[in-house]
Amino acid sequence: MERERLEKELRGFYRTGCFHIYLNGGFDPDLDKMCQRDQGSFLHEYVHYMQNISTPFGIFEAVALNEATVETFIDIQPKTEIELPYNPPLSEELRQRLSWLNWMNGNSVKEDDSFIFVDETKEISYGWFENSIVGRTGRLVVLEFSDKLGNGHRRIIGALDIKEAMAASFQSLIDPDAKHPDIPYNLLRMFCKKHFPSVGNDIKKFICVCYISLFSLEPAYHFVDICHYAEKNKDKTGFQLFEDYMQDHPVIVGGKSMTPWQHFNELLIQYSQSIGGLIREETPYFNQVFERVRMVDGNVPILNVINTDEPFTIENVKTLIQTLGIPYMHAQGKGWFFPALDGEGASDVVHLVGANILYRFLVGKELVGMCPLVAMCGQKGDYCYDQPWLERDCPFELIGNEIRLKDKKIIIKI
């Protein structure tokens, strides 16, 4: 239901860790040929791609997904019979990490949330509490607010709210007419306008604060903390806030102290290794992208393009693409587009997309009964339904062969 809502209302989605953007509209590699609305939709999802590859929280999520996929494939491979949706016996360590990430993402978005219109004339109060999550204390932030019908609401905010608010804010720089439901897209900035106006009323600073908070595994708590700091230092730009955070929040790993950006660079290595372990082939495209996104000497592409007094334009988006490429894309209005950097194709990305979608299909996050890779192969017929893993020369079959899917008896639970 959430995917259907996104496709209908927001015209796109990005799957964290999958390097896959879907647009329910048009796309052209020459961004100038796209209408303003499609440019904005693309930028929104492209920001999610950058959050994925250029923040510790995004990397932790992606690595956990890769490990869940690997553990599921390893468990299924020797079996002769499986039931779908499949419930893999994940390792305890991975379950704990997934539980932590689930809490730190905040409340999920329900279908009815689209119809909540926040009353900005009323107070938006906030507080935080500690919660024991898999034996570790996590700090969670709660917002309480009223809608325009006078009903009160309480929401635990997290990385989901931060990422969507940041992407929607970027989108508005290209397409000021873009509309989003208040939850989760507008609530956070409404909150800032009331409590931290120097952040809430400066869209570029707000974007920077969102981005900085994703360098923590407790993003909502750090978001509020950074806002407090920004309000006390109103003269600082968003990029200066980023630099201050990098210096004032050391990360201790194995007894070694490092800045958050140094820690991020080490996480990139782990991310690359997790991808290689999943697809078991060379990863030239990922290696190139990760080298370009490494933070050295102020190289922070997602912030560099807004660290200026000049208006943000489509030319800034082109600069980001020239640096970090475009992931695999499926545009409903105009086919699919395979990633490439410097003229080199990216079979490693296509393999990752396929493996990730196969995992989602197996565990019930995709519609069972229809091949989820229809968009990739560009063909659609009766053979795409029921048992797509049995069709010859089909991308789904080729990826399924890695875990001997066609050799198994598969029972689909209704």
Order of alpha helices (4+ residues) and beta strands (2+ residues): alpha-beta-beta-alpha-alpha-beta-alpha-beta-beta-beta-alpha-alpha-alpha-alpha-alpha-alpha-beta-beta-alpha-alpha-alpha-alpha-beta-beta-beta-beta-alpha-alpha-alpha-beta
